[in-house]
Amino acid sequence: MAQKKQKVLVKGADGREKELILLQIAAKTAYVCPAGRYAEAVDNPDLWVGFPLTDVRSANGEPLTAS
C-alpha cells in the first residue's frame, strides 16, 4: 500500500490523461482510484484499476518505478 495519498497522471486508452490516486505498485502495474473513492478503496481492492507503469507518471511528470 502506498504510504500517503499520491496523485498521479494516468493515460487512458483514448490517450487522455486523468489525475488519480496511487494505491499500490505491483510488478509493472500501478493500481489507482479516483480521489473521491480513496477512503473506501484503501481497504477494498475491488475498487482499484490497474494500468501499466508506462502509462502512469507522478503529478510532476516523472515516470514511476516499481520499488
C-alpha positions in Angstrom: 0.0 0.0 0.0 1.2 3.5 -0.8 2.4 5.3 2.3 0.5 8.5 1.6 -2.1 9.8 -0.9 0.0 10.3 -4.1 -1.6 12.0 -7.1 -0.6 10.5 -10.4 -1.4 11.2 -14.1 -2.7 8.2 -15.9 -3.0 7.9 -19.7 -6.2 6.1 -20.8 -6.8 4.1 -24.0 -8.1 7.3 -25.6 -4.8 9.0 -25.0 -6.2 11.5 -22.5 -4.6 11.9 -19.1 -6.5 11.9 -15.8 -5.4 12.7 -12.3 -6.0 9.7 -10.0 -4.6 8.5 -6.6 -2.0 5.7 -6.5 -2.8 2.8 -4.2 -0.1 0.3 -5.0 2.6 -0.7 -7.5 3.0 -4.4 -8.1 5.4 -5.7 -10.7 4.8 -3.5 -13.8 1.3 -2.4 -12.8 0.1 0.7 -10.9 -3.2 0.4 -9.1 -5.2 3.6 -8.8 -8.6 5.0 -8.0 -10.4 8.4 -8.2 -9.7 10.8 -5.4 -13.3 10.7 -4.2 -13.2 7.0 -3.7 -9.8 6.8 -2.0 -11.1 6.3 1.6 -13.1 3.2 0.7 -10.7 1.9 -1.9 -7.8 1.7 0.6 -9.4 -1.4 2.1 -11.3 -2.6 -1.0 -9.2 -3.8 -3.9 -12.3 -4.3 -6.0 -12.3 -0.6 -6.5 -8.7 -0.5 -7.8 -8.0 -0.2 -11.5 -4.6 -1.4 -12.8 -2.6 0.4 -15.5 0.8 -0.4 -17.0 3.5 1.6 -15.3 4.4 3.0 -18.8 1.1 4.9 -18.8 1.4 6.4 -15.3 3.5 9.4 -14.2 3.8 11.3 -10.9 1.9 14.5 -10.7 5.1 16.4 -11.6 5.6 14.4 -14.7 8.3 11.9 -13.6 7.9 8.2 -14.5 7.0 5.8 -11.7 9.1 2.7 -11.0 8.4 -0.5 -9.1 10.2 -0.5 -5.7 
